[in-house]
Amino acid sequence: MVTERIFRGQGVANALIQKVIAQAKQQETNELWLYTPDQQAYYQRSGWQAVEQRHIAGEEVTVMVLHLTQ
Protein backbone atom coordinates (compact mmCIF):
# COMPACT_ATOMS: atom_id res chain seq x y z
CA MET A 1 0.00 0.00 0.00
CA VAL A 2 1.25 3.46 -0.81
CA THR A 3 -0.27 6.55 0.76
CA GLU A 4 0.09 9.77 -1.16
CA ARG A 5 2.48 12.09 0.65
CA ILE A 6 -0.15 14.75 1.49
CA PHE A 7 -2.27 12.13 3.31
CA ARG A 8 0.53 10.49 5.32
CA GLY A 9 0.32 10.63 9.09
CA GLN A 10 -3.48 10.95 9.04
CA GLY A 11 -4.32 7.29 9.65
CA VAL A 12 -5.42 6.59 6.08
CA ALA A 13 -3.31 3.44 5.67
CA ASN A 14 -4.28 2.15 9.09
CA ALA A 15 -7.99 2.69 8.39
CA LEU A 16 -7.73 0.74 5.13
CA ILE A 17 -5.78 -2.07 6.79
CA GLN A 18 -8.34 -2.32 9.60
CA LYS A 19 -11.15 -2.49 7.02
CA VAL A 20 -9.39 -5.36 5.23
CA ILE A 21 -8.83 -7.18 8.53
CA ALA A 22 -12.49 -6.77 9.53
CA GLN A 23 -13.65 -8.05 6.13
CA ALA A 24 -11.28 -11.03 6.31
CA LYS A 25 -12.53 -11.94 9.79
CA GLN A 26 -16.13 -11.67 8.59
CA GLN A 27 -15.29 -14.11 5.80
CA GLU A 28 -13.60 -16.40 8.36
CA THR A 29 -10.15 -15.99 6.82
CA ASN A 30 -7.49 -17.38 9.15
CA GLU A 31 -4.53 -15.24 8.11
CA LEU A 32 -3.43 -12.40 5.88
CA TRP A 33 -0.09 -12.11 4.08
CA LEU A 34 1.82 -9.16 2.68
CA TYR A 35 5.29 -8.14 1.66
CA THR A 36 7.03 -4.85 2.27
CA PRO A 37 10.46 -3.52 1.38
CA ASP A 38 10.69 -0.98 4.20
CA GLN A 39 7.67 -0.86 6.53
CA GLN A 40 8.32 -3.93 8.67
CA ALA A 41 8.23 -1.96 11.94
CA TYR A 42 4.91 -0.33 11.01
CA TYR A 43 3.26 -3.72 10.45
CA GLN A 44 4.93 -5.38 13.45
CA ARG A 45 3.38 -2.76 15.73
CA SER A 46 0.00 -4.03 14.49
CA GLY A 47 0.78 -7.69 15.17
CA TRP A 48 2.18 -8.81 11.81
CA GLN A 49 5.09 -11.26 12.00
CA ALA A 50 8.04 -11.43 9.62
CA VAL A 51 8.29 -14.83 7.94
CA GLU A 52 11.07 -14.56 5.37
CA GLN A 53 13.06 -12.32 3.07
CA ARG A 54 12.54 -12.57 -0.70
CA HIS A 55 13.66 -10.86 -3.85
CA ILE A 56 10.50 -9.63 -5.65
CA ALA A 57 10.26 -7.27 -8.62
CA GLY A 58 13.89 -6.24 -8.28
CA GLU A 59 13.93 -5.48 -4.56
CA GLU A 60 14.44 -7.22 -1.24
CA VAL A 61 11.20 -7.52 0.70
CA THR A 62 10.00 -9.02 3.96
CA VAL A 63 7.07 -11.44 3.74
CA MET A 64 4.77 -11.01 6.74
CA VAL A 65 1.71 -12.75 8.15
CA LEU A 66 -1.11 -11.71 10.47
CA HIS A 67 -2.92 -14.58 12.19
CA LEU A 68 -6.59 -13.70 12.62
CA THR A 69 -7.48 -16.67 14.78
CA GLN A 70 -5.61 -17.80 17.84
C-alpha positions in Angstrom: 0.0 0.0 0.0 1.2 3.5 -0.8 -0.3 6.5 0.8 0.1 9.8 -1.2 2.5 12.1 0.7 -0.2 14.7 1.5 -2.3 12.1 3.3 0.5 10.5 5.3 0.3 10.6 9.1 -3.5 10.9 9.0 -4.3 7.3 9.7 -5.4 6.6 6.1 -3.3 3.4 5.7 -4.3 2.1 9.1 -8.0 2.7 8.4 -7.7 0.7 5.1 -5.8 -2.1 6.8 -8.3 -2.3 9.6 -11.1 -2.5 7.0 -9.4 -5.4 5.2 -8.8 -7.2 8.5 -12.5 -6.8 9.5 -13.6 -8.0 6.1 -11.3 -11.0 6.3 -12.5 -11.9 9.8 -16.1 -11.7 8.6 -15.3 -14.1 5.8 -13.6 -16.4 8.4 -10.2 -16.0 6.8 -7.5 -17.4 9.2 -4.5 -15.2 8.1 -3.4 -12.4 5.9 -0.1 -12.1 4.1 1.8 -9.2 2.7 5.3 -8.1 1.7 7.0 -4.9 2.3 10.5 -3.5 1.4 10.7 -1.0 4.2 7.7 -0.9 6.5 8.3 -3.9 8.7 8.2 -2.0 11.9 4.9 -0.3 11.0 3.3 -3.7 10.4 4.9 -5.4 13.4 3.4 -2.8 15.7 0.0 -4.0 14.5 0.8 -7.7 15.2 2.2 -8.8 11.8 5.1 -11.3 12.0 8.0 -11.4 9.6 8.3 -14.8 7.9 11.1 -14.6 5.4 13.1 -12.3 3.1 12.5 -12.6 -0.7 13.7 -10.9 -3.8 10.5 -9.6 -5.7 10.3 -7.3 -8.6 13.9 -6.2 -8.3 13.9 -5.5 -4.6 14.4 -7.2 -1.2 11.2 -7.5 0.7 10.0 -9.0 4.0 7.1 -11.4 3.7 4.8 -11.0 6.7 1.7 -12.8 8.2 -1.1 -11.7 10.5 -2.9 -14.6 12.2 -6.6 -13.7 12.6 -7.5 -16.7 14.8 -5.6 -17.8 17.8 
